[in-house]
């Protein structure tokens, strides 16, 4: 296994760039950190381009993690001081993957439940939205231009593996995507809307959640067939977009589960 101990090593500098969201020219590479995310990638997509380990981890275990079976020429070890300069967290586990995320093809017809994210700029919000959607059983996410980069380190950390359960489409013009919809577009709004918990949400829909400050694009709001508002206590600011999405998605999931539950016979 190749070992790197110098900060000015060209590959280490490349790793630092990946850690800041900068791919080498002509590539779409990203850096994944941590045992959980690396194992999720390995289980879903197989071997990374390169696996990077803290030498101290290898010294303690005498070998890479058991679940990771890679040729030695796919692996690199780093001095611990270099790992500390690369890690996004304090006392990280000392394992990284260099990978090239999938780029799924846009479907001609959108007929599965999905989320549309309109200019979600905060990486923490974006990762939480992806994680919430995956937990609610959604498998497709469409991200507009102006969203944080889905595969950036902060979004990956916030998503906690949701990326590997979702088909993520980035840099999408959501408005021009609407003709492909075979399901209703749903939005949270105070205009011409019904209360969330009294709205029939059993049918799949495309939920659109908007920018933290400006909300959903007015053109998309105008096309929404499902329009709901979330009741909350007075004199409180509106909900964070990720919190609002969690309420909507899991209310829909609750209704769908109830409709599928076997009915008890009348006495």
C-alpha positions as CSV (number, residue, x, y, z in Angstrom):
1,X,0.0,0.0,0.0
2,X,1.4,3.4,-1.0
3,X,2.1,5.7,2.0
4,X,2.0,9.5,2.0
5,X,3.7,11.6,4.7
6,X,4.4,14.9,3.0
7,X,1.9,17.8,2.9
8,X,3.1,18.9,-0.5
9,X,2.5,15.6,-2.1
10,X,0.4,16.2,-5.3
11,X,-2.2,13.5,-4.5
12,X,-2.6,14.8,-0.9
13,X,-3.2,18.3,-2.3
14,X,-5.8,16.8,-4.6
15,X,-7.5,15.2,-1.6
16,X,-7.6,18.6,0.2
17,X,-9.3,20.1,-2.8
18,X,-11.9,17.3,-2.9
19,X,-12.5,17.9,0.8
20,X,-13.4,21.5,-0.1
21,X,-15.7,20.4,-2.9
22,X,-13.2,21.0,-5.7
23,X,-12.9,18.1,-8.3
24,X,-9.9,17.8,-10.6
25,X,-10.6,19.3,-14.0
26,X,-12.7,17.1,-16.2
27,X,-13.9,14.9,-13.3
28,X,-16.9,14.7,-10.9
29,X,-15.0,13.2,-8.0
30,X,-15.9,13.7,-4.4
31,X,-14.4,12.7,-1.1
32,X,-16.5,10.6,1.3
33,X,-15.4,10.4,4.9
34,X,-16.2,7.9,7.7
35,X,-16.9,4.2,8.1
36,X,-20.7,4.6,7.8
37,X,-20.7,6.5,4.5
38,X,-17.8,4.5,3.0
39,X,-19.5,1.2,3.8
40,X,-22.8,2.5,2.4
41,X,-21.1,3.5,-0.8
42,X,-19.3,0.1,-1.0
43,X,-22.5,-1.8,-0.4
44,X,-24.4,0.2,-3.0
45,X,-21.8,0.9,-5.7
46,X,-18.8,-1.3,-5.0
47,X,-15.2,-0.3,-4.9
48,X,-14.2,3.4,-4.8
49,X,-11.6,4.9,-7.1
50,X,-9.2,5.1,-4.1
51,X,-9.5,4.2,-0.4
52,X,-7.5,6.4,2.0
53,X,-6.7,5.3,5.5
54,X,-5.1,6.9,8.6
55,X,-1.9,4.9,9.1
56,X,-2.7,4.8,12.8
57,X,-5.9,2.9,12.0
58,X,-4.1,0.4,10.0
59,X,-1.5,0.0,12.7
60,X,-4.2,-0.7,15.2
61,X,-6.2,-3.1,13.0
62,X,-3.2,-4.5,11.0
63,X,-5.5,-4.3,7.9
64,X,-8.3,-2.3,6.4
65,X,-11.8,-3.0,7.7
66,X,-13.0,-6.5,7.1
67,X,-15.9,-5.5,4.9
68,X,-13.5,-3.7,2.5
69,X,-11.7,-6.1,0.2
70,X,-9.7,-4.0,-2.2
71,X,-6.4,-4.6,-4.0
72,X,-3.5,-2.8,-2.4
73,X,-3.0,-0.5,-5.4
74,X,-6.5,0.9,-4.7
75,X,-5.4,2.0,-1.2
76,X,-3.3,4.8,0.3
77,X,-2.3,5.4,3.8
78,X,-1.6,8.8,5.3
79,X,0.3,10.0,8.3
80,X,-2.2,10.9,11.1
81,X,-1.2,14.6,11.0
82,X,-2.2,14.7,7.3
83,X,-5.5,13.0,8.1
84,X,-6.3,15.7,10.7
85,X,-5.8,18.3,8.0
86,X,-8.2,16.5,5.7
87,X,-11.0,15.5,8.1
88,X,-14.2,17.5,8.4
89,X,-14.7,16.3,12.0
90,X,-12.7,16.1,15.2
91,X,-11.4,12.7,16.0
92,X,-12.7,11.2,12.7
93,X,-12.5,7.5,12.0
94,X,-9.6,7.8,9.5
95,X,-11.2,6.3,6.4
96,X,-12.0,8.2,3.2
97,X,-13.2,7.1,-0.3
98,X,-12.5,9.0,-3.5
99,X,-15.6,8.3,-5.7
100,X,-17.4,9.6,-8.7
101,X,-21.1,9.9,-7.9
102,X,-23.8,8.5,-10.3
103,X,-25.4,10.9,-12.8
104,X,-28.9,9.4,-13.4
105,X,-30.8,10.1,-16.6
106,X,-33.9,12.2,-16.2
107,X,-37.0,10.0,-16.7
108,X,-39.4,10.9,-19.5
109,X,-42.3,10.4,-17.2
110,X,-42.3,11.2,-13.5
111,X,-44.9,9.0,-11.8
112,X,-43.2,8.1,-8.5
113,X,-43.4,10.1,-5.3
114,X,-40.5,12.5,-5.2
115,X,-39.1,15.8,-3.8
116,X,-38.3,18.9,-5.8
117,X,-35.9,21.2,-4.0
118,X,-35.9,24.8,-5.2
119,X,-32.7,26.7,-4.3
120,X,-32.0,25.1,-1.0
121,X,-28.7,26.8,-0.2
122,X,-27.8,25.6,3.3
123,X,-25.9,22.3,3.1
124,X,-27.3,21.2,6.5
125,X,-30.8,21.8,5.3
126,X,-30.2,20.0,2.0
127,X,-28.7,16.9,3.7
128,X,-31.5,16.8,6.2
129,X,-34.1,17.1,3.5
130,X,-32.5,14.2,1.6
131,X,-32.3,12.1,4.7
132,X,-35.9,12.8,5.6
133,X,-37.1,12.0,2.1
134,X,-35.3,8.7,2.1
135,X,-36.7,7.8,5.6
136,X,-40.2,8.6,4.3
137,X,-39.8,6.1,1.5
138,X,-39.1,8.5,-1.4
139,X,-36.5,7.4,-3.9
140,X,-36.1,10.4,-6.3
141,X,-34.9,14.0,-5.6
142,X,-34.7,16.8,-8.1
143,X,-32.5,19.7,-7.2
144,X,-32.7,23.1,-9.0
145,X,-29.8,25.3,-9.9
146,X,-29.0,27.4,-6.8
147,X,-29.1,24.4,-4.4
148,X,-26.0,23.4,-2.4
149,X,-24.0,20.7,-4.1
150,X,-25.6,17.4,-3.1
151,X,-22.4,15.5,-2.9
152,X,-20.4,18.1,-1.0
153,X,-18.8,17.0,2.3
154,X,-21.3,18.9,4.5
155,X,-24.4,17.7,2.7
156,X,-23.0,14.1,2.8
157,X,-22.4,14.3,6.5
158,X,-25.9,15.7,7.1
159,X,-27.5,13.2,4.8
160,X,-26.0,10.3,6.8
161,X,-26.2,7.8,3.9
162,X,-29.5,9.0,2.3
163,X,-27.6,9.7,-0.9
164,X,-27.3,5.9,-1.4
165,X,-31.0,5.3,-1.1
166,X,-32.0,8.1,-3.5
167,X,-31.7,8.9,-7.2
168,X,-30.5,12.5,-7.1
169,X,-30.8,14.8,-10.1
170,X,-28.9,18.1,-9.8
171,X,-29.0,21.4,-11.7
172,X,-32.6,20.9,-12.9
173,X,-34.9,23.6,-14.3
174,X,-37.9,22.5,-12.2
175,X,-40.4,24.6,-14.1
176,X,-39.5,23.0,-17.5
177,X,-39.7,19.6,-15.8
178,X,-43.4,20.0,-15.0
179,X,-44.7,18.6,-18.3
180,X,-43.1,15.3,-17.4
181,X,-45.2,15.0,-14.2
182,X,-47.9,12.2,-14.1
183,X,-48.6,13.0,-10.5
184,X,-49.7,16.1,-8.7
185,X,-47.3,18.9,-7.7
186,X,-47.6,19.7,-3.9
187,X,-46.5,22.8,-2.1
188,X,-46.8,24.4,1.3
189,X,-48.4,27.8,1.1
190,X,-50.8,30.1,2.9
191,X,-52.6,31.1,-0.4
192,X,-55.6,29.1,-1.4
193,X,-54.5,26.1,0.7
194,X,-56.1,23.5,3.0
195,X,-54.9,22.5,6.4
196,X,-52.3,19.7,6.1
197,X,-53.9,17.2,8.4
198,X,-57.3,17.4,6.8
199,X,-56.0,17.0,3.2
200,X,-56.1,13.7,1.5
201,X,-52.5,12.8,0.8
202,X,-52.8,9.1,0.0
203,X,-51.9,9.5,-3.7
204,X,-48.2,9.9,-4.6
205,X,-47.1,13.5,-5.5
206,X,-44.1,15.6,-6.1
207,X,-43.4,17.8,-3.1
208,X,-41.6,21.0,-3.8
209,X,-39.8,22.8,-1.0
210,X,-38.3,26.2,-1.5
211,X,-35.5,28.5,-0.7
212,X,-35.0,29.3,3.0
213,X,-35.8,33.0,2.6
214,X,-37.8,33.3,-0.6
215,X,-39.8,30.1,-0.6
216,X,-40.9,28.2,-3.7
217,X,-40.7,29.9,-7.1
218,X,-44.1,31.6,-7.8
219,X,-44.4,29.8,-11.2
220,X,-44.2,26.4,-9.4
221,X,-46.6,27.5,-6.8
222,X,-49.1,28.4,-9.5
223,X,-48.9,24.9,-11.0
224,X,-49.4,23.1,-7.6
225,X,-52.6,21.0,-7.5
226,X,-52.0,20.1,-3.8
227,X,-51.7,23.2,-1.6
228,X,-51.4,22.8,2.1
229,X,-50.5,24.9,5.2
230,X,-49.1,23.5,8.4
231,X,-51.0,24.6,11.6
232,X,-48.7,25.9,14.3
233,X,-48.9,28.1,17.4
234,X,-49.3,31.8,17.0
235,X,-46.5,34.3,17.4
236,X,-43.9,31.8,16.2
237,X,-41.8,32.2,13.1
238,X,-42.5,29.9,10.2
239,X,-40.9,26.4,10.3
240,X,-37.4,25.6,9.0
241,X,-37.8,24.1,5.5
242,X,-36.4,20.8,6.6
243,X,-38.8,20.6,9.6
244,X,-41.7,21.5,7.3
245,X,-40.8,18.8,4.9
246,X,-40.5,16.2,7.6
247,X,-44.1,17.0,8.8
248,X,-45.5,16.9,5.3
249,X,-43.8,13.7,4.2
250,X,-44.5,11.7,7.3
251,X,-48.2,12.9,7.4
252,X,-48.5,11.6,3.9
253,X,-46.8,8.3,4.9
254,X,-49.1,8.0,7.9
255,X,-52.2,8.4,5.7
256,X,-50.9,5.9,3.2
257,X,-50.1,3.3,5.9
258,X,-53.6,3.8,7.5
259,X,-55.2,3.3,4.1
260,X,-53.3,0.0,3.6
261,X,-54.0,-1.3,7.1
262,X,-56.5,-4.2,7.3
263,X,-59.9,-3.1,8.6
264,X,-61.5,-4.7,11.6
265,X,-64.9,-6.2,10.9
266,X,-67.9,-4.4,12.4
267,X,-69.2,-6.2,15.5
